[in-house]
Structure formats: C-alpha cells, structure tokens
C-alpha cells in the first residue's frame, strides 16, 4: 500500500514539474506596433544607441509590461502607419496619432492619453502672422497625413507644402523656405527649443485634440488589455512622469 502511495506521489511530482516547465517555456505574445520615429519628443531614434525612445515608446513599453505582451516595433512613414493599421498589417500603432471620427472608421482607438492641439510656428522676426487667420496666401509646411495638414487645408488661398517627416518642415521654416508650420503643440515646442534663435510659436493652440493608441479594428481583446493597462498607469501617475520627462525640456 505504501509502495503504491509512493509511486502515485512520484507521478504527481513529475507531472507537476512537467507542467511547470511547459509554463516557464511558454512564449510571450508578440504585438506588432507601428510608429514613425521622427516625431520628437514622442518617438525618435536615439543617435547614440540607435534605439527607439520618447514619450510614446516608454508608454507603450509600460503598457506591454502590465498587459503581459512583447512589443515588436516597426518604424515606418506616418501615412504607412495609418494605412497599415487600417488594414491590420500591424496589431497596434503608437505615433502621436490624433483620434478623429474619420480615422475611427478604419481603426479602433484606446482611451485618450494626452491632449495636443495644433499651433502655428513662424520665423523669429515675423510679426505679420499671429495665427491661422493670417495664413491666406502664405506657404504652410505640414507633415503628410497629419491633422496639421487637415487644418492647413482649411485655410483658403494658402499653399500647402507636405513633408514625409515633421523635422523637414521645421528645418525649411528655419531656413526661410516656408512662411509657417502647423503642427501638434508638444512636438512644436521641441523644435522651437532646437531652433530657438530662428523660429517661434505665434497665437494660441487652435484645436482641441487627443492622442490615442490605434489598434486593428478586429482585435478587441488587445484593445481591452491596452485600455486596462493605460488606466492603471494613469492612476499610478506614470503619464504625469512622462509629461515631466519629455514635454517640459
């Protein structure tokens, strides 16, 4: 009887060890996340390490850690970020993406994580342009497929000059190649600091916009995980930490 009990106990121990080994060897789910890493301070490539960094990257990494998945980033132009997520080539996208009704038809969005309206930037000595109302007949630099482009196109008589990346728009402004740039306020602050002797913001933020993490519309499970983790991070004050780190430099 004792021998049978011992054998049974041995089998149970071995079964338990086998199950533990399987569990420890289980692969963490990978989530393909698109981003356009030339939009500081939200996403960019660190010149020294060549790694992605920024507000959005830290946020997505923290969400992934809480939700229990691994992020596989794909650095791609912004219009490809939007088209790719709308056709579910990617599982998610984090790239300072403004939540709009039009985009929400093609993709799902997480809860908002930051407000970032549009603002106008001009050359440092320009006193003629004080906001969008003064841009008729002017040449406006914008990043392709952004809400900055959408707002610029509403200005009658303006010439719109789209760029693949926003840094090129600000560089042309600093060099006098365009009259103004319309872009998201947090990113604009970053470039105004970079070209502080050449460009400045003018007027007030003139739109009310929120960024969200875009998710393939069919993947409601992933969206729920992201929203749950995002809510926890907000409650813990992590988003405030990110704002202090990346937006107040």
N, C-alpha and C positions, 0 to 999 in steps of 0.2 A: 504493500500500500504506500509505504514511504517512498519506494523507488518510483512508483507511478506519479506521485505528487511531485517528486524532484524533477522527473522528466517533463511534466506539464509546466512546471515553473521555468525550466530551462528554455522550453519552446516559447513561452510568453516573453521571456527576457530577450531572446534572439529576435522575435517578431518586433518587439518594441525598438530594438536597436536598428533594425532594417528600416522601419518606418521613420525613425529619426534621421537616418542617413538620407532617405529619399527627400524628407522635408528640407534638410540643410542644403541638399543639392538642387533644390527647385530653383528654376531661373526666375529672376525678377522681370516683370513685364516691361518691355521697351516701348516708349511712346515717341513717335517721330514728331519733332517740333520744329516748325519753320520760323525763321527770323531773318531780318535784313540788318546785318551787323555794321551799319554805318550811320547810326542814328543816336549819337550820344545825347544825354547820359543814360539812355535806356538800353541800347545794345551796341556794342562795338567790339573790335578785336584789340586786345592788349598788344601794343607794339613790341614789348619785351618777351612776353610769354607766348604770344600768338593764340592765346585762349580767348573765348568769348567772355565778356563781362558787361556789367551795367545793371541798372535798376531791374529791368525785366528778367535778365538772366538769373540774378540772385533770387528774385521772386519765384520764378519757375522751378529753380532747383529746390527751394524750400517747400514748395507745393508738392513736388515729386517725392521728397523725403517723407513728408507727412502721409501722402496718399499711397506710398509703397510701390512706386514705379520708377524706372530709369529713363532719363531723357536722352534722346539721340537728336542733336541739333542739326538742322540743315540751313546753312547760310545762303540765301538766295535773294534776288531783287524783290522789292516790295510788291510789284504787280504780280510776280510769280508766287509770293506768299499768299496773296488773296485768291488768285486763280487756283492754286494748289490746294488750299484748304476747302474751297468751294466744291472741288471735285474729289475731295477726300484722298488726295495723293499724300497728304500729311494727316496725322491724327489731331494735331493742335498747332496753333501759331501764337507766338508772343512777340510783338513787334510794334509797340506803341500804336495799336490798332483802335481807332475810334469806333465805338458802337454806333451804327446808323441803321435806319429802317431798311434801306436798300441792301446793305450787307447782310442784315439779319435774315433776308430771304434766302441767302445762299449758304449761310453757316450759322452755327449756334454760338452764343457768347456766354462767357462766365458773368458773374456779378461784376459790376464796375470796381476797379481798384484805384483809379486816380482821375481827377478832373484836369483836363488840359485843353483849354480853348486856343483859338488862333489869335496871333498878334502880328502886326506889321513891323518890319525892320527896314531901316534906310541907312544911307551913308551918314557919318557923324555930323557933317556940316549942313545936312538938309533940313531946312525949316519950312519948306513948302508942303511936304506930305506929313499929315498928322493922323492918318488913319485910312481905312478903305475908301472913304468918300473922296479922297484926293487922288485916287489912282487911275481915274479915267484918262486915257491917252498915254499912260505910262507902261513900261515893260516890267512885268512881275515874275520873279523867279519862284518856282514851286517844285516840290518833289512829285514825280509822276504817281498818279493813282491815290493821292492823299486827300484828306479833307481840305488841306491848304489849296490844292488845285481846284477843288469844288467851289470854295469860297471865292477864289480869284476869278473863276469863270463867270461869276455872277456880276462882275464889275463891267459895265458897258464901256466899250471903247478901249479897254485895256488889252495889251499884247501879253499873252501868257507864254512863258519860256519854261517848259518842263525839264527836269533833270532826273536821271536814274537814282541819284543819291542826294540828300539834302545838303551835304557838305559842299558840293559843287555850286549849288545855288548861292550859299553864303560867301563862297570864295569869289564868285563873279560879282556879287554885291560889293564886297570889299575892294575889288579891282575896277569898280565903276561900269561893269558890263550890263547891269540891270538897275532899274530905279528902286526896286523894293523886293523884299521876300516876304511871303506869307507862310507861316509855319506854326507848329504847336509851341505854346509858351515855354514849357520846361526845356525843350531842346533848343529853342531860340536863345534862352539865357546862356546856355553852354557856349554857343557860337559868338554871342556878344562879348562874353568874357574872353574868348580866344582872340577876337579881333577888336578889342576894346578901344583902340585908337582910330578905328576905321568905320565901325558901324554902331547903331543904337536902335533900341525899340522906340516906337512912337505911337501915341494913343493908348487906348485900353485894350484888354482882351475882348474880342467882339463876338465870340461864340461860347456856348456852354457845352463842352464835350467830355465824354468819359471814355477811358481806355478799358478794354476787356480782353480776356484771352479767348481767341477763336477756337472752336472745336468742330471737327467733322460733324455735320448735322445728324448723322445716323448714330453717333456714339454718345448716347445719353448717359451711359454708365460712367464714361470718362468725365463728362461734364459734371455729374453729381460729385465725383471724387474731387475734382478741382474746386468746385464751389465750397465743399465741406472744409477742405484744407485752407482755402482762402479765408473763410470766415474765422477759422481758428487763428490764423496768422494775424488777421486784423485785431482780434480780441487780445492777442498777446503783445500788441504794439509793434510787430515786426515791420509793418508798412511805414509807420512813423520813422522807424530806424532807417529804412531805405531812403525815405524822403530827406532825412537829415544828412545821410551819407552822399547821395547822388545829386540832389536838386538844390542844395544850398552852398555849393562850392564857390 
